[in-house]
Amino acid sequence: MTDKNQEKFLAETMRRGFTLVELLVVVAILGILGAIGLQGVTKHIENTRKTAAKTAVDNIRGAVTSYMIGEKKSTPPSDLKVVIEVKGDEDPYLEGGEGALVDPWDNDYRIEVKGKRFVVISNGPDGSPNTEDDIRSDKIEKTNNR
């Protein structure tokens, strides 16, 4: 190769690569897109947790009602653990053991009893009782399918 050919080859080779600025722009764009995607996924996960908690609160409420009927109790229990207890060869009123009484944020579901009425509650995402984000069995919207 002559010097002119080598210079031409080097010039073409250098034109085929990316500059540092171009690479940084691509990395920045990918970072922005990743952050937007992560935000959407995080929001979706939180909505899924809320839906799971609503379903569990409704299921626990049903199990407490079944417990009261099955055990001929006129007042609700003060402790939810009675619905997961196994007596003899009978099935528990709520399947899943201790895990069935833990919400998606790793807090225990709780029951508030007022006379013969009761409410099953998850403390929600913040984990604090009696706040706006609590998920309560008396606040769950019922669908027409029930």
C-alpha positions in Angstrom: 0.0 0.0 0.0 1.2 3.4 -0.8 1.1 6.3 1.6 -2.0 7.8 -0.2 -3.8 4.5 0.0 -3.0 4.1 3.7 -4.2 7.6 4.4 -7.4 6.9 2.5 -7.9 3.6 4.4 -7.4 5.3 7.8 -9.7 8.1 6.9 -12.5 5.6 5.9 -11.9 3.5 9.0 -12.2 6.6 11.2 -15.4 7.7 9.5 -17.1 4.2 10.2 -16.7 4.5 14.0 -18.8 6.5 16.5 -17.5 9.5 18.3 -17.5 9.7 22.1 -20.3 12.4 21.9 -22.5 10.1 19.7 -22.0 7.3 22.2 -22.9 9.5 25.1 -26.0 10.7 23.4 -27.1 7.1 22.8 -26.4 6.2 26.4 -28.4 9.2 27.7 -31.4 8.4 25.5 -31.4 4.8 26.7 -31.2 6.0 30.3 -34.2 8.3 29.8 -36.2 5.5 28.1 -35.2 3.1 30.9 -36.3 5.5 33.6 -39.7 6.0 31.9 -40.2 2.3 31.6 -39.2 1.6 35.2 -41.7 4.2 36.4 -44.5 2.5 34.5 -43.5 -0.9 35.8 -43.4 0.4 39.4 -46.8 1.9 39.0 -48.2 -1.4 37.6 -46.7 -3.4 40.5 -48.3 -1.1 43.0 -51.7 -1.4 41.3 -51.4 -5.1 41.3 -50.6 -5.2 45.0 -53.7 -3.1 45.7 -55.8 -5.4 43.7 -54.4 -8.4 45.5 -55.1 -6.8 48.9 -58.7 -6.0 47.9 -59.2 -9.6 46.9 -57.6 -10.9 50.1 -59.7 -8.6 52.3 -62.8 -9.8 50.6 -61.8 -13.5 51.0 -60.9 -13.0 54.6 -64.3 -11.3 55.2 -66.0 -14.3 53.7 -63.9 -16.7 55.8 -64.8 -14.8 59.0 -68.5 -15.0 58.0 -68.2 -18.7 57.3 -66.4 -19.2 60.7 -69.3 -17.4 62.5 -71.9 -19.6 60.8 -69.9 -22.8 61.2 -69.0 -22.2 64.8 -72.5 -20.8 65.6 -71.0 -17.5 66.8 -73.1 -14.4 66.9 -70.1 -12.0 67.2 -67.0 -11.9 65.0 -63.6 -13.1 66.4 -61.2 -10.5 67.6 -58.3 -12.4 66.1 -58.2 -13.5 62.4 -56.0 -16.5 63.2 -59.1 -18.6 64.0 -60.0 -18.7 60.2 -56.8 -20.5 59.4 -56.8 -23.0 62.2 -57.3 -26.6 61.4 -59.6 -28.6 63.7 -59.3 -32.3 63.4 -59.8 -33.4 59.9 -61.8 -30.3 58.8 -60.4 -27.8 56.4 -59.7 -24.3 57.6 -62.1 -21.5 56.7 -59.3 -19.8 54.9 -56.6 -21.7 53.0 -53.0 -20.5 52.9 -52.0 -20.6 56.6 -50.3 -17.6 58.2 -49.4 -16.2 54.7 -53.0 -15.7 53.9 -53.2 -13.2 56.8 -50.2 -11.1 55.5 -50.9 -8.3 52.9 -48.7 -7.6 49.8 -46.6 -5.1 51.9 -45.8 -7.7 54.5 -48.1 -6.3 57.2 -50.8 -8.4 58.9 -54.4 -7.9 57.9 -56.5 -6.9 60.9 -60.1 -7.0 62.0 -62.1 -4.3 63.7 -65.1 -5.5 65.6 -68.0 -3.2 66.6 -70.7 -5.3 68.2 -71.9 -7.8 65.6 -70.3 -6.0 62.7 -66.7 -6.3 61.6 -64.3 -4.8 59.0 -61.2 -6.6 57.6 -58.4 -4.1 56.9 -55.0 -3.9 55.2 -52.9 -0.9 56.2 -52.1 -0.4 52.6 -48.8 0.7 51.0 -47.7 3.0 53.8 -48.2 0.3 56.5 -49.8 2.8 58.9 -53.3 2.1 60.3 -56.2 4.6 59.8 -54.7 6.4 56.9 -56.2 7.3 53.5 -54.5 4.3 51.7 -56.0 1.6 53.9 -57.9 -1.1 52.1 -61.1 -1.9 54.0 -63.7 -4.6 53.3 -66.5 -2.0 53.9 -65.1 0.2 51.1 -64.5 -2.4 48.4 -66.8 -1.8 45.5 -68.9 -4.9 44.7 -69.4 -5.8 41.1 -72.8 -6.8 39.6 -71.5 -10.4 39.2 -72.0 -11.2 42.8 
